[in-house]
């Protein structure tokens, strides 16, 4: 067929209610060409209803495809997570020590000097993730031999958070004696007091222990990681 014959046949099919996709399969005509041909074409009611039904079915099929794809991705994500979860089993003392040191490296107080302008070295670890907090407490108990009743805490809360609720929340999680808790309202310059209340509903917990030797134990573990992997 020549182009004129293609146009005539395509026009007949369009008037019958065929979609651009169906016509393209028959004549291999670009969609842009079909759009130009049919841009001002008036379709009858029967053709319009047929096309509307096909478009609805197409959207339904697309929706089902996206739903199935989403489920498949979720299942794959869970399989990957489970596979790597199983790689961690019965952590030994050395592994726990390295985990604790790595956590402190990222979230702990590390700056000090022995002079009049700075404080004596002490342990201070803070985060809003309760599971991370529990892992670090376990590290302090197992590796540093620090019992929970020697751990002091400070909860950094934001305006609108009730101190008693924050204390009850963190005390229930950590099992640290309630008398070891205190709260402080913190307003960052960046947020200007407009931080959403639901972002950190119980604030950020800081674990503190005034033990010079334990500070340097962690510092030594961090330095060991650096020398083993970086230098």
C-alpha angles and dihedrals in degrees: 000000000000124000094266092051090047090052093049094049093043090051091053091050092048091052087052090058101262117155124235089252093054092049093047091055091058101043106018088231116160115251090236090059092050090048090054093048096048102033093108098028115130112215126205122244093257093054092045092052092048092050092046090053092049092049090050091051089048092053090046091051090048090050092050090048092051091047092051091046091051091051091048092051091048091050092048091049091052092048090053091047093049092048093055093040089060090055088070110071131155099343112222126221095266093050092048090049091053092047092051092047091049092050091049091046089059102035108018137094109261109158120100144131131186100248139099095268099060136052128254113269114273139160117263123165124171139181142138095227108097093202092054089048091053093049091053092047088052089051091051092050099044102034106024095032093228112152119219094246088065093055115098119201138202122192116208105210133177129229110287095034115112111230094215091054092049092049093049091049096051095039091055090052101042100032087218111150111273092232088064092066130092134164134223127190111230127191115185119214090229095057094038089210093302099107110139111258093224093055095079105004093176100031128230121309122220120197114207133187124170098218117132096190094051090051090057092045089060091042088054092051090050091049089049091055091049094050093045098049110017111033 
